Amino acid sequence: MKNVYLKLIFLLLFVLVFTTGYAIGQPIKANIEEVNIKSHIDILTSAKYEGRLIGTKGNEKTVEYIENHFKSIGLHSFIEEGYKKEFETVSFEWIGSPRFNVINNNGDIVDSYEERKDFTIRLDNMSMGGSFKGNITHVINPKELIESSDKFKDKAILINYEDDSIKKLGLSQEEVDDRLYYIGKTSVIIYPETHPIKEPNINLGYKNKWLPTKGFIKIGVNDGTYEKLISYTNEGYKLDIHVPISFNTVLSNNIYGFIPGSSYPNGNYIIIATSIDGLGMNCKKEQYLGASDNATSTSLMLELARVLAAKDEKIDSTIVFAGFNGKHIGSVGIMEYLRDLLVPPEKTEIIYLDNVSAPEESILKIATFLNPRVNRLVGKKVLNQFDNISNQLEISHELDDSYVDGEHILFRNSGIVASILTYNNNENIGTTLNTVSNINLSKIKEVGILINNYIEYYGNKHLLLEVAYIFMATWWLIPIGAVLVLLKCYISNKSKQNKLGLWLNSKPIITTYLLMSFFITVLIMQTKHNISEITGLLMQDVNVTSISLGYMLANNIFSTLPMIVYLSIVLLLIILIITILHYFSKKFNKTSYLLFVSLVTYIVFMKGFNNFYDYRYSIIYPKLLSFYNSQYIVILLILLFSLFVTWIFNKETQTKNYLKLTIMFLTVFIILTTFTYSPYVISKEVINLKSTDSRLKL
């Protein structure tokens, strides 16, 4: 018996040292090669790719290039046809140079404006190409927008959407435009542009659903030009405008490849995403090379795919690489994905890359948008996870939990956890000056190393990772256990012949300690996870108080009891099988008997447990209780722990009754399992979601 206790002490100390050491792991220097990134960028920004505008031959070549790379590194595809997923959309083409002149009644030019210097052509829902020569009207009285009149018919309208009198109407830009066009029969809308004039301002919006046969010309101008136009209007001058542009329905593709995780297809998904298209060519047939936006991000995604695909050990999460098309005409590729999701959204985390190159002193923005209507701050926790890794890697960064200027916002609006990594400070973005000469490869590599470490650290749901933080919070239980073991061993040896020694030898003191330690450890895990979900703090940063433990314990008791009641049928079946087995138990030795009982218990119990566990909602469970861990690790470990506790109980009490040991084992196993899982699998939130067959929105 003394040897048993000493082995137990060594086991406790080993667990403490090993798990603590696991939690203090060092950052991983990923094998990300700058030369590979540079090669991808050079190819994607070369002349034959024509600026990569969706609907062009250059864009098709971009998709083909990514597809060939995915094939070469052995990525899996979601569909039998391959990595591409086709969709229909609308694109545009310049068929000449725009003209924007102020003329007098004789048609003589009074003033002339230059595109990308004085004005930009706005391409959105209803704006089209065409020609106009006629009068100008300045919208001064906002009531004119809600009254039916011919004042705006066949005219060019000057309107400031940001004017307080216009804002008081409570109408969006699109609604104002609709009134001017459908009611007022406006031909041209001119407004002060808040978007940089030198950058194209394109969001085709409704055109991606239906292509109108006619519309109005929409032009954004700088403040100086707008004031001049007001003066020209008052003086009775006219405008001569020509916008030679055509819109066409085209077929395009998003592209997806993935590395299946150890828990695929039921585990979680991390999607490394970016836009793969560019702005194409301007009216002068000059290419927008789009080196920073977004050849850098596409190239980094391709290099990360190579690095992660080459790893020998599988990551628990499935890693998806997504190239979305059509960002520059209104993020149509992302909208198409959201209409036809490839992976469960409630189990998905998006890491969106956008403009990941910048000067050396630049600070990386790591951002998301927190939905104020959602109780769980999973998005904030993701930012804190990135913050943790960035600090370890000494990467200069800033966090922003209310950032809306990025494609991640489309996923957030759909209740999908999404963050964006970007350097938002390149003045050449959206211009023909955005070339390879502006690229900083070291910054791109830095972002790649960050993502690789993030996936290694948080994309893995290793049992030991979360256990390490839990044991670091409950380390004090181990020396208590060691003292109890030594004390019992010492006193029982010194007092074998007296009542104290006999009493100590017959009482399950160590058994009680093991069970209490389990309950305390699980309760601390549940409390840490609960606080982490609500506040967004990382598990290691959560401080557990007696009040929070008490709240969790009360919640646990009320959820454990119904689960035990539900599992009573399973328990009866197990008891029936064990009773029959007990009848023949004389043919088994004690060890064989307990092992056989354990096997029967595990098989029968899992049948009932699977009725509770819905893997769709496992993202809100502790990582320790993920689907993969629950099916193959955690419950098996609880079973082995229950078997170990039963064995210690037998050693302490010298019980020889097989049936008593069986009941002890079953009771311990069922209570420990339900205590661990019940706050999650039958929580009010999960029950409501299951009853309506709804998906979780975070």
Secondary structure by P-SEA (a helix, b strand, c coil): caaaaaaaaaaaaaaaaaaaaaaacccccccccaaaaaaaaaaaacccccccccccaaaaaaaaaaaaaaaaaccccccccccbbbbbbbbbbbcbbbbbbbbcccccccccccccccbbbbbccccccccccbbbbbbcccccccccccccccbbbbbccccaaaaaacccaaaaaaaacccccccbbbcccccccccccccccccccccccbbbbbbbbcaaaaaaaaaaaaabbbbbbbbbbbbbbbbbbbbbbbbbccccccbbbbbbccccccccccccccccccccccaaaaaaaaaaaaaaaaccccccbbbbbbbbccccccaaaaaaaaaccccccccbbbbccccccccccbbbbbbbbbccccccaaaaaaaaaaaaaaaaacccccccccccccaaaaaaaaccccccccccccccccccccccccccaaaaaaaaaaaaaaaaacccccccaaaaaaaaaaaaaaaaaaaaaaaaaaaaaaccccaaaaaaaacaaaaaaaaaaaaaaaaaaaaaaaaaaacccccccccccaaaaaaaaaaaaaaaaaaaaaaaaaaaaaaaaaaaaaaacccccaaaaaaaaaaaaaaaaaaaaaaccccccccccccccccccccccaaaaaaaaaaaaaaaaaaacccccaaaaaaaaaaaaaaaaaaacccccccaaaaaaaaacccccc
